[in-house]
Amino acid sequence: MKKLYELLEVKHSCREEVVTDLYDDSRCIVPGCMFAALSKNAEDRENHVNEAISRGAKYILQECENPHITMENGVLFLFVKNIRAEWARIASRFFESDFENIVAITGTNGKSSALDILRQIWLKSKIKSASIGTLGVITAESCEKLPHNMTSPDCLELHKILHKLRESGIKNIAMEATSQGIEQYRIDEIEFSVCAFTNFTQDHLDYHQTFENYWNAKARLFMELASKESIFVVNDDDPRSKKIYAIARDRGIECRGYGYNSQDVKIIDVVAAGLHQRVRVSFYGKKFSFVLPLQGIFQIHNALCAASIAYVIGLDSEEIVEKLQKLQSINGRLELVSSFKLAHIYIDYAHTPDALQNAILSLKNHTKRRIITIFGCGGNRDHQKRVLMGKIAEKFSDLVIVTDDNPRDEDPKQIRKMILEGCQNAIEIADRKIAIEFAMEMLSDGDTLLVAGKGHETHQQVGSKLLEFSDRSVILEKVESEK
């Protein structure tokens, strides 16, 4: 419960009016609360406002070119120019929280892995912390999933989560900063101590339309959301890192890097070591050699992203490297699920061309014979990447099986057809469960099976239906049935 004047940028004459709660869903309204009419459709917006008022909303936030405040029948209407930006500001003031560190990680791929690795470093260093992203809200005690298909909460839900975490005693937060989340003002009004960048490759063109729009959404984190006190951490092996260094120079912000081309945390050498990797790095001038219990160069980059963040906010390099050697596998991120017929089976969330290529190539260093890749593409998403992913799968795998991912509202047969234009020698099996079981039957000693696209997910979205489905469960059930 807050006084109205404490939440608003504009001053209102009555300093005694009280807001009991905030909602942007008219079905949840309780008397005395504020309702934000976020819908872009005028008719829907009017219906939601009327429902909110009928349920007892006392304050209505709406968007208008000419900001003003009016009172009608005891309801205060607050008209603002940018409703999402204002809603984020109000949510941050209503659900107050303060932390020692809040870290935002953005990039096309690697956000979830870097996020989880940072959380593990903090946990193993006995630092009370939490991560918020695709894998859910994770603390040392629990993991709460976000609503289905949500990789980052909306601003209201996010500030509720932050408020709850701070009340539980957590002082350090790491969170994913998605391009949609940044563009939709979901992570505005947060004081980020570190803003990190993993990479930039093709994705989300269904939403952003062009690469430049997609980049501008990412860049807003560094140009607008970061404060002068923030520190940037960037992947020096990605060409777009130069743009972030330029932003840092223009804004007078410290920027640190990692990667083969970095002078800060530099990769010197990587050698496959069984199912792990031996890595040599120069960590701000200190040389370290350690075994990373994860596979793939991209996971080394993610680990060093997390390590660099941990370092710039105060952890010692020796302690960080020690923690990297004790990492646990990351849910659905090139995760070894089981062995079957003396072959290894992995699941991975790869759903972009770059991520799929990195996953397959990473496994080549640990595979004696064939790599078999199963994947599909999600419906209602970027069509351009489907043929590209088909070409990549066929080029770097010994055998490809094209199946369904989350077709959503699209015809799954048409999705598979687009993929198959890039891998005409692939086997097409629509049913994902049958495809996985078929591939497992083909395995022999020294093979590797990669099941890509869904990773940690436990549902498959077909039309309006959300069906229970887990790649991991299918694999383990098949293994168990053969014992």
N, C-alpha and C positions, 0 to 999 in steps of 0.2 A: 504494500500500500504506500503510495507516494502522493505528495501534493502536486497538483497539476503544473504549477509554475516551475517546479523542479525539473520537469521533463521537457519543457518547450524552449526553443530558441527565442521565439517571439514572446513578448511579455503580455500577460493577460491580467485584467484588472482585479479579478477575484483570486486572492492568494490562499483562500481556505478550501477551495474545491479539491476533492480527493479522488484519485484514480485507484480502484481496487485491484485491477488486473489488466493485462493486455492480451488481445486475441486478434488473429487475422482470419479466423474461421467463425462465421456467424452462427454456426450450430453449437459452439462452445460458450457463447456469451453468458455472463452472469451479471446481475445488477451492479451498476456503478463502474463498469469497466470501460476501457477504450477499445474501439474496433477500427482496424485499418482495412479499408476497401481497396485491396491490391489488384483485383481483377481488371484486365484491360478491356473486357467486353462491357459496354455501357449498360446493357440490359441486365447482365449478371450482377454487375456492380450495384445497380439500383435495388435488385432483389435482395442481395446480401445485406445492404444497408438497412432496408426495411425489416428484414428478419432480426438483425442485430438490435434495432430499436425496440422491436416488439418483445425481445428477451431482456431488455433492461439496460442496454448500452447507454452510457451517459455522454460519451465523447466519440465522435466519428471523425477519423482521419481520411481525407480524400485528396486527390491530386487536381491541381488547377493552375493555369498559366499565371493567374493573378492571386497570389496568396492572401487570404483573409480569414477572419473568424466571424461566424454568425451563430445566433442562438434561435432555435425553433422548438417550441413546445417542451422546453426544459432540456433539450439536447444541444450540446455545443458541437458545432461543425467546424473542424479545423482544416482549411484548405491550404495545401503546400505545393511548391513547384515540383519537387522530386520526392514522391511519397516513400520510395524504398530507402533513400538516403535518410530521410527524416525518421522513418520507422526504426532504422538501425540505431540512430541517435537516441530515440526514446527508449528502446529496449535496453541499451547499454546503461542508461541512467536509472531505469526501473529495477533491473537485475544487476546491481552493482557487484563488481569483483575486482580484485587487484592481485597481481601475481609477480613473482620475482622475474620470471621469463615466460613470454609467449612466443613461440616459434611458428612461422608460416612457411610451408614448403610448397612450391609450385613447379610445374613442368608437365610435359606430356606423359612421360613414363617415370616410374621410380618413386613417386610421392609416397605411396603406402609403405614401400620397403624402407626408404630412408626414415620415414616417420617411426616405424616400428623398431628399427635399429636404434634410433635415438632414445626411444622409450626404454629399450632394454639396457642401454648404457646407463641411463639415469637410475633405473631400477637396481642394477647391479652395483651402483655407487651409493645406494641407499638414499636417493633423492626422491622425495614424494612427487610423483608426476603422473600425467595422463596423456593419451593421444586421442585425437578426434579425426576420423576420416572414414574411408571406404570400409575398413575392417571394424568400424564401430567406435564407441567410446570405451577405451581400455585403461584400466588402472591396475595396480598390483593385486587388487582384490576381485575385480569383476571385468566383464566385457559386455556392454549393452549395445545391441545392434541398432543402427539407424533405420528409419523406415525404408522399405524395399526401394531399390534403385537410387537411393540418395547417398552421394559420396561426401556431401557436406551439408550440414543442417541449414535451414533458413535462418535469418538473423535473429528472429525471436527465440526459436528453439536453441540456437547457439548460445545466446546470452543466458538463457535458463540453465543450460548445461554448465557454462562457465561459473555461474553463481553457485550452483550446487556443488561443483568440484572444489571451489574455494572454501565453501563452508565445511567441507569434509577435511580440510587441512592441506590440500594439494597446492603447491606453489609454482610448479613448472608445467607448462602445457605445450605440446607440439600438435599442429593441426595441418591438414591438407588445405591448400588454397587452389581450388579448381577455377578454370577460366570462367565458367558460368557463375560460380559463386562470387568471384571478384566483380564481374560485370553487373550482377544483380544486387550488389551492395550487401551481400550476406555477411561479409567479414569486416565491414566498416566499423569505425569507432572502437577499434582494439589497438592497444599499444604494443606493437610487435618489437621485441628485442632483437630478433634475427629474422630476416627474410631470405630464404634459400631457393636456388634455381637448379633443377636437375638436368633438363634437356628440352628441346623443342623439335617435334616432328609432327607428321600429319595425324590429325584427329579432330573430331567435333566440327568438321566443315558443314555438316547438316545444320548446325546451330549458328556458327559464326560466318558461314558463306565463303569467306576468303581467309588466306593465311595471315594477311595483315590485320584483319579484324581479330583473329585468334590471338596473334602476338600482342596486339594492343590491350586485349583483356588481361593477358598475363602480366604485361609490363606495368599495368596500373598498380599492382602490388608494390612495385619499387618506386614508381613515380609519384603516387599519391598516398597510399595507405601506410607506407613506412614513414617513421618520423626521423628527424635529424639525429636522434640517439640510436636508431637501429643500426645493425651491422648486416651487410649483404654477404652471403656465401654462395659461390657460383661454380658450376662445372666448367673449368677452363678448356675442356676438350670439345665443348659445343660452340659453334660459331656465334650464336646469339649472346654468349657471355660478354662479348665486346660491347654490346648495346647496354648491358647492365652496368659494366664498368663506366661507361660514358654517363649514364644516369647518376651513378655514385659520385663521379667527379663534379658534375653540374650541381648536385645537391650538397656536396661536402660531406658525404657519408663514407665510412670505412667499408671496403670491399675485399673479401678474401676468397681464394680459389682452391680447387682440388683437381687432380687428374694428371694425365701424362704431361700436359703442357703447363702445369702449374709450378710456381716457385714457392708456394706455401705448403700444401700437402701434395707431394709429387709421387706418382707411381713410378717406381724404378724398374720393377720386374715382376712378372706373374708366371707361376709354373703350376700346372695341374698336379695335385697331390691326392691320388685316389678320388674320393668323392668331394674333396675339399680343394682349396687353392693356397699355395704358399705365395705370400705377397711381400715384396720389399718396397718400403716407402721412405721418403725423406719428409719428416713431420716438422716443419719450421726449422730445418737444419739438422734435426736429430734423425739418425738412421735406425729403422726398425725392420725386422724380418719376423713374420708371424703367419700362422695358418688360419685362414678364414673359413669357417665351416659352412660356407655358402658357395654356390656355383655361378659362374658367369662373370665376365668383365663388368657387365652392367651392375651386378651386385657389389662388386668392389667399388665402383663409383658411388653407389647408394650408401655403402658402409662409410666411405670417406666423406661423403656429404654429412652424414650424421656425426662422424668423428670431428669434422671441422666445426660444426655447430657447437658440439659439446666443449670444444677447446676455446672458442671465442667467448663463451659465457662462463669460463673459469675452471674447467677440469684439466688436470695435468695430462700431457701426452702419453706418458708411461701407463697411467691408469686407464686411459681410453683404449690403448692398444691391447692391454690385458683383457678388457671387457669384450673387445671385438673377437677374441679367440674363443669366447664362451657363448657366442650368440646361438640362439635357437632358431630353427627354420621358421620362415615367415609364412603365415597361413595363405596358401594358394599362390605363392610367388616362387616359381621354380622349386616346388616342394616335392621331395622324394616321398611318395606315398607308400610304395611297397616294391618288393621284388617278386617276380613271377617267372618261372621257367628260366631262372638265372639271368633274367633281364631286369632292368630298372624302369619303373613307371613314375613319371612326374606329372603334376598338374601346374598350370600357370595361368595367370589372369591376362596374358598377352592378348590384346584386342586391337592393336594398331600394327601397321607394317613393320615399323622399327622394333617394337617389342617382340613380335613373332620372330623376326630375323635374329635378334639378340638371344632369345631363348634357345632356338635351334642350334645356333653356332656355339653357344655356351656348352651345350650337351655334347657336341662333337668331340670336345677335348677329353671327355670322360666315357666315350663310347667305343667299343672294340669293333662292332659290326654295323648294323643298320640303325638308322633313326626313322621311326615311324611317327608321323605327326597327324593328329586328329584336331580339326578346328572347324568353326563356322563363323558367321558374322551376325551381329545383332540387327534386328529390324528397326526401322525408324531412325536409322543412324547414317552416317556418311557412306554414300554409295561408292564413291571414288576409290575407297581403300580396299574394296572387296577383290577386284581383279589383281591389285598389287599384292595383297596377302596370298592369293592363289599362286602367283608367280614366285614369291619368296618361299612358300612352303615346298613347291616342286623343285626349286633350284637347290635348296639346302637339305632336303630330306631324301631318304631312299624310297619312301612310300608315303603317300598322302591320302587321308580319308577325309572327305568333306561331309560334314553333318550339320545339324541345326544347333544354333546357339540359343538366343532369346529372340525368336522371330517377331514378337510383339504383334503389331497390326499388319505386317507385311506377309505376303505369300511366301512361306519358307522355301518352296520350290524355286521361286524366282531369285531368292537370295543365293541359293546354292548354284543356280545357273550363272549368276554374275561371277561368283568365285571360280567356277570351273572354266571360265574363259581364260583364266590365268594358269590353270593346272589341268590340262585336258587328259592327262594320264592318271588322274586321281580316281579313287574309288568313291562313289557317292552312296552314302547310307543315311537316310533321313533321320531315323530314330537314334538319338545320341547314345542311349544305353546299349542298343544293339551294336552300334559302331565301336564303342569301347570294348565290349566283350569280343567282337570279331577281331579287333586288333590284338587283344591279349592272347587269343588262340594262335595268332601268327608268330608270336614272340619265340625267340630261342636264345641260347647262351650268348651274351655279349651285346644283345640289342638294347635299345632305349625307346620307350614309348613316351611321347609328349602329348598330353591332352590339354589343349590350349583354349583360352577364351573366357572361361567361367571361374577358374581358380577357386576362391573361397565360397562362391555363391552356393546357396542351398535351395534355390528355386529356379524354375524355367518359366519365362513369361511367354505364353502362347495366346495371342488375341488378348482378351480381357481376363484370361485365367492365369493364376499364379500357381503353378504345379510344383510340388516338392520334387527336387532333383538335386543331386550332388555327385559330381564326378568322383570325388573321393569315396563316397559310399558305394557307388557302382563298382569301382576297382576293388575295394576291400571285400565286398560281398562275393565277387568272382574269385578272389584269392581264397577266401574261406571255403567256398563250395568245392574247390579243387583239392582241398587237403584230405 
